[in-house]
């Protein structure tokens, strides 16, 4: 667990260093993720040690996120003027994206070896 | 206020209070989510927010102060983002042979998902910072929050938009797949992961292991593609919007 946390923080730090040196317009943790992915693909010797810490953080990601989300309600006066745009873009946009992305995937991946999926027992 | 800090009432103005409230709310939300058999509508993001939203105004702690109290929790978003390399690495390993079509699909899909929300918000007259908060709404929250820091949106708004997107996507997936006659688990999983990130991936696992794996892969790749592209493209979009 400690090893994993150390590796994750080290790669985040590495991302920060690269961004400060190059001025890339990317978030440091994202660059850290790319660097860690590259290290893993190159069979870095520590790959198994990342797993416990990474798994724990990802499993409880909602814990890290929801304190941000409560700001929408507690600072609603900031957002109420755009309520309609927000609801339509988030709800309608998601439905529209889901339909379009599914159609695009059918076009790209549907042609070859079509598989019988778990129709009927997925609900 | 300073004298109050040492009395019992001053306790609510300490990080201990904010972090404890956050953990209790989350623990409660996990229990509710388990009881509901992981129904997307009872996702911990929504349920955990309720006690915090109720308690903070009652004890007189505003949102800015709460954010300060929970700095420790917010800090963990950084390493959590880096941690996403691990599941991505594992999924990439399993689908190496079909990687090219998958990456093409990811790039087009990420563009569709971001473009539609930006387009709709712009069409309805939302200001630029709101549009910036909606652009990364289909990608997993830690990455979306990081991206918004570089495009100048609101962290609260993006966290909420991402969560609602995941919930709507997970709820709508069944009817949409039936309507479009999708029987391929790879497509179901990939579409869910691309549009509805982690919440969609939890839904995809209900279709089976294969759908879940494709969803996890789409989640990781879509987040990566969007995070790498958006900070470069955004100044150009912002220029067009204003």
Interface residues (C-beta under 8 A of the other chain):
Chain A: X5 X8 X9 X11 X12 X15 X25 X26 X27 X28 X29 X30 X32 X33 X34 X36 X37 X40 X41 X47 X50 X51 X53 X54 X55 X57 X58 X60 X61 X62 X63 X64 X65 X66 X67 X68 X69 X70 X71 X72 X73 X74 X75 X78 X79 X82 X84 X85 X86 X88 X89 X90 X91 X92 X93 X94 X95 X96 X97 X98 X99 X100 X101 X102 X103 X104 X105 X106 X108 X109 X110 X114 X115 X116 X117 X118 X119 X122 X123
Chain B: X22 X23 X25 X26 X29 X43 X44 X45 X48 X49 X52 X53 X56 X57 X62 X63 X66 X67 X70 X73 X74 X76 X77 X78 X79 X80 X81 X82 X83 X84 X85 X86 X87 X88 X89 X92 X101 X104 X105 X108 X109 X112 X113 X116 X117 X120 X121 X124 X125 X126 X127 X130 X134 X137 X138 X140 X141 X142 X143 X145 X146 X147 X149 X150 X154 X155 X156 X157 X158 X159 X160 X161 X162 X163 X164 X165 X168 X169 X172 X173 X174 X176 X177 X180 X182 X183 X184 X185 X186 X187 X188 X190 X191 X194 X195 X196 X198 X206 X207 X208 X211 X224 X227 X228 X231 X232
